[in-house]
């Protein structure tokens, strides 16, 4: 069974992407769910895929459901459309739109086809994560698990920041005696 590996870029910053591995027999609804999960988005909004070319022009629409809008051609429905039916070349591209009010755009590119699946994985699965995902509803809070991990990694806790640094005026109390010793030693060395 062929395993398709797609790279899903956030349109605004192509250094933020997710690699998703999925069976060729799975459908666009499965890919839709995996994209949302990998970018930490909820699944409350409308979504659609567009088949695309190398210039990222929109082609046939593959929609979550049929929406109240005019279509040039009837859309395919995600749950009824297997991925393999819409892949016509080894570098196939798709555009994914999510939340028609915020218009999240993702560029999807087929980057690899494996002939064998990994028995340890449950498909579809996000196999690579690059960059911090954009926040679906505005800025991410400062009390985020990733910030906590960064604080631990770089020792940025407030208590740790104060260690080794004194407040203004504290130098006189702590190091007054050392300064006197240094001047007397300097005089004995003739400045060397």
MISE-8225 format. One record per residue (C-alpha): residue number from 1; residue in one letter; x, y negated, z negated. Coordinates in pm, 1 decimal, padded with zeros to 6 digits. Last residue first. Layout:
! residues N
pos, code, xx, yy, zz
NUM, A, X, Y, Z
...
***
This chain:
! residues 192
pos, code, xx, yy, zz
192, X, 05142.3, -04558.6, -03690.4
191, X, 05067.6, -04899.1, -03848.5
190, X, 05369.8, -04911.1, -04075.4
189, X, 05284.0, -04568.3, -04216.4
188, X, 05257.3, -04684.5, -04578.6
187, X, 05017.3, -04964.4, -04487.2
186, X, 04789.4, -04718.8, -04304.2
185, X, 04772.0, -04494.2, -04610.6
184, X, 04654.9, -04785.7, -04828.6
183, X, 04391.7, -04880.2, -04570.7
182, X, 04263.2, -04522.5, -04537.9
181, X, 04237.6, -04474.5, -04913.6
180, X, 04022.0, -04786.6, -04946.4
179, X, 03787.0, -04667.8, -04668.9
178, X, 03751.3, -04326.9, -04829.3
177, X, 03628.7, -04477.4, -05153.1
176, X, 03341.1, -04669.1, -04993.7
175, X, 03215.7, -04376.9, -04784.3
174, X, 02879.2, -04287.5, -04930.5
173, X, 02753.8, -04610.3, -05089.6
172, X, 02891.4, -04846.9, -04827.4
171, X, 02774.8, -04626.4, -04538.6
170, X, 02415.0, -04628.1, -04666.4
169, X, 02363.2, -04992.2, -04565.7
168, X, 02175.9, -04911.0, -04247.0
167, X, 02032.1, -04561.9, -04273.4
166, X, 02259.6, -04268.1, -04235.2
165, X, 02279.7, -04012.3, -03961.0
164, X, 02419.5, -03665.7, -04022.3
163, X, 02080.6, -03516.9, -04093.4
162, X, 01798.7, -03751.0, -03989.5
161, X, 01732.4, -03572.8, -03658.8
160, X, 01711.7, -03238.4, -03836.9
159, X, 01429.1, -03363.3, -04056.1
158, X, 01242.2, -03502.9, -03753.1
157, X, 01262.6, -03174.5, -03562.5
156, X, 01456.8, -03206.8, -03235.8
155, X, 01672.5, -02897.7, -03271.2
154, X, 01723.6, -02857.0, -02896.6
153, X, 01578.3, -02509.3, -02869.9
152, X, 01339.4, -02551.2, -03160.7
151, X, 01207.7, -02880.7, -03027.9
150, X, 01181.5, -02731.2, -02680.6
149, X, 00974.0, -02441.6, -02814.5
148, X, 00745.2, -02689.1, -02992.1
147, X, 00713.4, -02887.8, -02669.2
146, X, 00621.0, -02568.0, -02484.1
145, X, 00355.8, -02485.3, -02743.7
144, X, 00192.4, -02823.4, -02690.8
143, X, 00149.3, -03078.1, -02966.6
142, X, 00223.3, -03371.7, -02739.5
141, X, -00099.9, -03313.4, -02555.0
140, X, -00098.8, -03254.0, -02183.8
139, X, -00192.5, -03550.9, -01974.8
138, X, -00517.6, -03562.1, -01782.4
137, X, -00771.0, -03279.3, -01748.6
136, X, -00605.6, -03007.7, -01539.8
135, X, -00260.0, -03073.0, -01677.0
134, X, 00009.1, -03012.9, -01417.8
133, X, 00199.3, -02687.4, -01455.3
132, X, 00549.6, -02707.8, -01597.0
131, X, 00812.0, -02607.3, -01343.5
130, X, 00885.9, -02273.6, -01179.8
129, X, 00696.4, -01955.0, -01262.3
128, X, 00763.8, -01618.3, -01102.5
127, X, 00579.4, -01284.3, -01093.0
126, X, 00220.3, -01407.3, -01131.5
125, X, 00010.4, -01093.8, -01102.0
124, X, -00269.3, -00965.1, -00881.1
123, X, -00219.8, -00680.3, -00942.6
122, X, -00140.5, -00488.7, -01260.2
121, X, 00232.8, -00429.5, -01279.0
120, X, 00427.7, -00128.9, -01411.4
119, X, 00357.9, 00080.3, -01099.1
118, X, 00548.4, -00171.5, -00885.0
117, X, 00400.9, -00155.6, -00536.8
116, X, 00579.5, -00027.6, -00231.1
115, X, 00580.2, -00175.5, 00118.5
114, X, 00670.9, -00522.1, -00000.5
113, X, 00568.3, -00826.5, 00202.5
112, X, 00739.9, -01156.0, 00128.1
111, X, 00701.7, -01534.3, 00146.1
110, X, 00334.9, -01585.6, 00235.5
109, X, 00278.8, -01955.7, 00179.8
108, X, 00018.0, -02131.0, -00028.9
107, X, -00009.4, -02510.2, -00058.1
106, X, -00211.5, -02627.5, -00355.4
105, X, -00448.7, -02921.0, -00371.2
104, X, -00638.9, -03035.0, -00680.7
103, X, -00921.5, -03252.9, -00561.4
102, X, -01033.5, -03417.0, -00887.9
101, X, -01405.4, -03416.8, -00800.8
100, X, -01387.7, -03119.1, -00561.3
99, X, -01235.7, -02903.1, -00834.7
98, X, -00992.3, -02671.1, -00654.7
97, X, -00856.2, -02684.1, -00304.2
96, X, -00626.5, -02411.7, -00168.6
95, X, -00441.0, -02454.1, 00159.1
94, X, -00324.0, -02136.7, 00328.5
93, X, -00007.9, -02036.8, 00511.6
92, X, 00095.4, -01720.6, 00694.9
91, X, 00470.4, -01667.0, 00729.1
90, X, 00451.4, -01302.6, 00842.6
89, X, 00175.7, -01384.1, 01095.3
88, X, -00200.0, -01323.7, 01134.1
87, X, -00308.4, -01290.6, 00774.3
86, X, -00682.0, -01350.0, 00737.4
85, X, -00809.0, -00989.6, 00736.0
84, X, -00526.9, -00874.4, 00507.1
83, X, -00645.9, -01101.8, 00228.0
82, X, -00980.5, -00923.8, 00202.5
81, X, -01286.6, -01147.5, 00245.4
80, X, -01611.4, -01060.4, 00065.4
79, X, -01526.9, -01214.0, -00274.4
78, X, -01385.3, -01525.7, -00111.5
77, X, -01687.5, -01597.1, 00112.6
76, X, -01613.5, -01686.6, 00474.5
75, X, -01734.0, -02028.8, 00573.3
74, X, -01985.5, -02081.0, 00854.8
73, X, -01823.0, -02293.6, 01124.4
72, X, -01810.3, -02671.2, 01159.7
71, X, -01958.6, -02686.9, 00810.3
70, X, -02191.5, -02948.8, 00667.2
69, X, -02214.7, -02967.0, 00292.2
68, X, -02426.4, -02807.4, 00022.0
67, X, -02182.1, -02532.1, -00075.4
66, X, -02157.0, -02170.3, 00037.8
65, X, -01965.3, -01981.9, -00228.5
64, X, -01603.9, -01944.3, -00339.1
63, X, -01506.5, -02058.5, 00009.7
62, X, -01281.8, -01926.5, 00283.6
61, X, -01264.4, -02206.9, 00539.9
60, X, -01119.1, -02151.7, 00886.1
59, X, -00844.6, -02397.1, 00978.9
58, X, -00687.6, -02685.8, 00794.4
57, X, -00361.9, -02828.0, 00925.3
56, X, -00058.9, -02755.3, 00709.0
55, X, 00186.5, -02815.2, 00995.2
54, X, 00301.4, -02450.2, 00990.8
53, X, -00060.2, -02333.3, 01027.6
52, X, -00348.1, -02307.8, 00783.4
51, X, -00635.8, -02086.8, 00671.4
50, X, -00836.4, -02296.9, 00429.6
49, X, -00916.9, -02185.3, 00077.3
48, X, -01205.3, -02313.5, -00133.0
47, X, -01292.7, -02395.2, -00490.7
46, X, -01578.5, -02528.8, -00700.4
45, X, -01522.8, -02576.8, -01071.7
44, X, -01548.2, -02393.3, -01403.6
43, X, -01255.9, -02152.8, -01363.3
42, X, -01017.1, -02305.4, -01617.3
41, X, -00665.7, -02407.1, -01519.9
40, X, -00345.7, -02270.0, -01676.0
39, X, -00143.3, -02285.5, -01349.8
38, X, -00093.9, -01906.0, -01348.7
37, X, -00454.6, -01842.5, -01453.9
36, X, -00598.8, -02063.7, -01181.3
35, X, -00378.5, -01905.2, -00915.8
34, X, -00466.7, -01554.2, -01037.3
33, X, -00839.2, -01623.8, -01019.8
32, X, -00820.7, -01763.3, -00664.9
31, X, -00606.6, -01468.2, -00550.6
30, X, -00868.3, -01223.1, -00680.4
29, X, -01145.7, -01425.3, -00510.8
28, X, -00939.5, -01419.7, -00191.4
27, X, -00966.2, -01043.4, -00172.8
26, X, -00753.5, -00743.2, -00261.8
25, X, -00658.9, -00498.0, 00012.7
24, X, -00322.4, -00666.2, 00080.1
23, X, -00230.4, -00606.7, -00284.9
22, X, -00121.9, -00916.7, -00477.1
21, X, 00205.0, -01067.8, -00597.2
20, X, 00190.8, -01433.9, -00697.1
19, X, 00486.2, -01668.4, -00701.6
18, X, 00409.3, -01991.4, -00886.7
17, X, 00522.4, -02340.8, -00798.1
16, X, 00631.9, -02675.9, -00934.2
15, X, 00934.7, -02797.3, -00734.9
14, X, 00687.1, -02874.0, -00454.5
13, X, 00549.4, -03170.7, -00646.4
12, X, 00221.8, -03339.2, -00544.7
11, X, 00088.7, -03041.4, -00346.7
10, X, 00133.5, -02788.0, -00628.4
9, X, 00304.6, -02499.0, -00457.4
8, X, 00174.3, -02140.1, -00447.5
7, X, 00432.5, -01891.6, -00320.5
6, X, 00261.6, -01574.8, -00201.8
5, X, 00392.9, -01221.3, -00231.6
4, X, 00191.0, -00959.8, -00049.7
3, X, 00208.2, -00600.0, -00166.3
2, X, 00144.9, -00337.1, 00101.2
1, X, 00000.0, 00000.0, 00000.0
***
